[in-house]
Amino acid sequence: MYSSSAARFTPFFPTSVHSLQSVVISGAGLIGLSIALELHHRGVAVSVVDVGGALQQASTAAAGMLAVEDPHNPPEILELSRYSHSLYPEFLSRVEALSGLKVPLQTEVCIQYLPNGERLQLDEQSLDPRQLATALLAAIRAARIEVHEGCSARAKAPFQGRKLIVAAGAWSGAPIQPRKGQMLRVALPHSLRDLRQVTRAEHIYIVPRTQGPQAGSVLIGATVEDAGFDKTVHEADLKHLRARAAEFLPALISEVDAPGLEAWAGLRPAVPDSLPLLGSYDGMLFATGHYRNGILLAPATAAVIADLLEDKRPAIDLSSFRPQRFSS
């Protein structure tokens, strides 16, 4: 049995802790900032703290698929996924209203290949997480929400008297573990210049960018590795991803016709049962462990955490996501 998440968690806070609001979010990724924006909308003063920079980790390393009906997702998150998808239009509208930046949808169809060879066409959208990150951070600044970056890890004592929300992704403490994912972006070959749909199988996804600064390229991902906090990119792994993608779209095999543009690795916050931690435990609220669905689940996570903070009943049942399930 895993030990308590709360027992191992060491929150981050800046030296000038007296500047913090009574509600503090540890983690300035997409989840943390989405919660901050929701709380601000409800009239709650909130501060966000992060050991690094805002939106510098998994939030901008992701492909951006809103994979509600992905058959490889745990069935327990389906209701949460559908709820979050229903909140997305309002979430993006709020971000745009504050930031002045529109986050366009990149695709609206996914071709899903199953292990038995069956092919499904899903009504599934995707967006560019980098565009979302730029707009969300601008919205946070326009709302004058405090974000303290580059904070050192300290003891929990200075947070006494403040409500702490843990949204630090892979850095949230046990039972959360980082799970590395390498991916690459290549130019679309001429034969695929009109590609407007995601292609996905169990161990590969191909996500085109149709609008914005990455238009005319496609993301290929991703590895799944237990490599600690190592974010090294390996050429052999990238070649394997490209070869796997070419099984579905053969034109992607050519490094001449589809030259590589960039490659990177992100650290997904993984939980042993692949379900997020959402709820209260040991005097803290947990909103972490979203693994491969952080982009999709951000609006719903923000809504349910805000509800719990206000002692309201969330719109969906959170019993599968209770942090206590890993207490010893």
N, C-alpha and C positions, 0 to 999 in steps of 0.2 A: 504493500500500500504506500502511495506517495504521501509525503508529509504535507502539512498545511501550506498552501500558497502564501497566506498572510504571514505565517511564521518566518518564512525565508525572505520576504520582500523588504528591500531597503529603499524607501522612497527618495526621490531627488528633490532638492530645494535650494534656492539661491542663498547666498550669505545674508542678504537683507530680507530675512523671512518675515519681518514685520510688515513688509509691503504687500504680502499675500492677502487675498480675500479669504472669507471664511470657508469657501469651497475651493479646493485645489485639485487639479487634474495632473497626475504624473504621466507624462507622455504627450508629445506634441506631434504625433502622427495624425493620420486621417481620422481615426477613431476618437482620439482625445480632442482634436479641434472641432469635430462634428458635435461632440457632447457639449463643448464650451459654447458653440453657436446656438445649440438648442436651449441651454440654460439661460444664455443671454436673452434669447427671444422670450423666455418665460419670466424675465425680470430678475434672474438670479445673478449676483455678482460673482465672478469666477476668475481664478488665475490658473495658468497652465505652466508647468515646469518640465524641462527635458535636459538630460545629461548631454545631449548633442544639439543638433539644429532641428528646427521645425521641418517636418515632412521630408527628412533626409534618408529614411530607411525603407522599410517594406512598402510604404505608401506610394512611392514613386518608382519602385522596382517592379510593380505588378503590371499585368497585361490589361487589366481594366474590364474583364468580362463580368457582366451582371448575370451570372450563371444560375438562375433560380432553379431550373429544372435539370441541372447536370446530374445524370444518373450515378455519377461517382461520388456525389455529396452524401453525407450521412442523412438518412431519412428524417432524423430528429430536427434538422435545421430547415426543413421545407416550409413550415408555417412562418418561421422567422424570416426566411428569404422572401416569401411572398409579401409579407407585411412590409419589409424594407423596400421592395420594389415598388409597392404602392405609394410609398413616401418619397420616392426619388424625384418626381416632378416638382413637388413643393420644396424639397431640399435644394435642388439646382436653381430654382427660382429665387430662393432666399439668398443663396450665394451670389447670384447674378445681380440682384437688387442692391446688395451691399458693395460688391466689388466693381460692378460695371463690366464684368467679364462673363461672356457666355461660354458654357462648356457644352460643345456639341456632341451628339451621339455619333460614333464612328461607324457602327454597323448595327443592323437590326435583325439579322438572321444568323443562326449557327447550324452547321451541318455536323451532327454528332454521329461518330462511328462506334458501334458497340463491339465487344469482343467476338460475338457470334457472326459478325459481318453485316449485321443489320445497320441501316443508315436512317437516322431521324433528322427531320428539319424542325428546329426549335425557333419559336419567336423569342429571340434573346438579343439584348442590346449589349454594346460595349462602348466605353469611352476611354479617353486618354488620361491616365492618372496624373500625368505631369501637368496637363491643362487644368485638371481639377485642383491639384495642389496649389498652383499659382493663383487661381481664383479664390480658393478657400482661405489661403493665407491673407490675401488682400481683403477679403470679407471680415476676417478676424481683426485685422488692423483698423478697418473702417468702423467696426463696432467698439473699438478701444478696449478689447479684451487683452489683459496682461499676458504676455508670453515670455517666460524667462528661459533663455537658451544657455547651453554650456554650463549647466549646474553640476556641482559635485555631488557624489553619493554620500549621504550622512545618515545619522540615526533618526529614528522616528519621532523622538521626543518633541522637537520644535513644531510638529504638526498638531499637537494636542490643542483641542478647542476648535480645530478646523475639520471639515468633512473632506476626506481624501478619496479620490476616485483613481483607481489604478488602471491605466490604459497605456502601459509602456511596451506593449507588443512582446517581442522576444526577450526583452530585458525586464519582464515583470516578476521573475523569480519562479521557483518550482511550484507547480508541476510544469510550467511553460518551458519548452525547450526550443532553441532555434533550429529551423529546418531549412537548409540552404537550397536556393533555386537559381541556377545559371540560365541565362537566356541571351538571345542575340536579336539584332534588328538588321534586316537586309533590304536593299532596294528591290522593288517589285520588277521582275523581268517584263519585257514588253508584252509577252503573251498573257500575263496576268494583270495588266494595267487597269482592268475594269473590275478587279476583285472587290467585292463588297460584302463578303460573308466570312464569318469565323469558321474554321475547320478544326475539329477537336476529336481526339481519340483518348484512350486511357492514359497514355504516356506522352502525349504531344498536343500542342495547340498552335494554331497559326492565326494571328489576329492582324488584319490589315488596318492601316491608318489611312483614312479617307479625307480627313480635314485637318487643318492646322499645320504646325511646323514639321510634323512627321509624315505628312501626306505623301503618298507614292512609295511607302515602305511597308514592311510587314514584320511583326514580332513572331519569333519562334521560341517556344519554351516548353517545359522547363525541367531541369533536373530536380530530383528530390533527394537531398543528402543530409545525413546526420554528421555534420562537420563542425559542430560548435559554432563559434562566432567568426569562423574563417569565411571571407568573401572573395577568395582568389578565384579567378576565371581561368579555366583550362581549355586550351585549343582542342584537345581530343574530345572533350565533352561537347563543345560547340559543333564540331564536325558530326558527331553522332546525332545531335538534335537536327542539324540540317538534313542529314541522310534520312532520318525518321520522317521529317516533314515532306521530303521528296517522295515518300511512298504514297502520299495523298495528292501532292501538287508537284509533279516531276521537274518542272522548270526551276524549282528552288535549289536543285542540286548544284547548278553551275555558279561558281564564284565569279565568273566573268559576266554572265547575264544578270545575276542577282548578287552583286558585291556586298560584302559585309559593311555595315555602317557603324555599329557599336555593339559591345557586349558588356554584361554586368551580372552581378549576383545580388540577390536579396535574401533576407533572413525572415522566414515566415514564423509566426508564433504558434507552435504546435502543442497540443494537449494530447495525452495518451489516447483518449477516446475521440479525438478530432472534433470536439464540440467546444464552443467558447465558454468562458467563465463570465457569467452575467448575474450579478446579485451582490448581496451584502454578506460580509463575513468578517469577524474580528474587528468590528467598528469601521471597516472600509467597504467601499463599493468597488466591485471588480468589473471591468469591461475590457477583456483581453482574450487572447487565445483564438482569434478568428481564422487562423491558419491560411487557407487559400481564398477566403471569401471576405476579407476586410473591406474591399471597395464596395461590394454588394451590400454588406450588412451594416455599413456605417449609419445610415439614417434611422434604421430600426433600433440599433444599439443606443444612439443618442436619445431616442424617444423613451425607451424603456428605462434607461438609467435616470433620466430626468423624472420620470414618473416615480421611480423608487425613492429618489431624493425627496420628492414632495409627498411621500407616503400615499401615492395613488396606485391603484391596481393597473398594471400594464395591460395593453390590449391583447397580449398573447400569454400563454402559459410558459413560464421560465423554469419550470422544475427540472428539466433536463440539463440546464446550464448552471445549476447551483454550484458555487465554489466549494461548498462543504463536501462535495462528493469525493474529494481527494484528501480530506483530513484523516489523520491516523487515529 
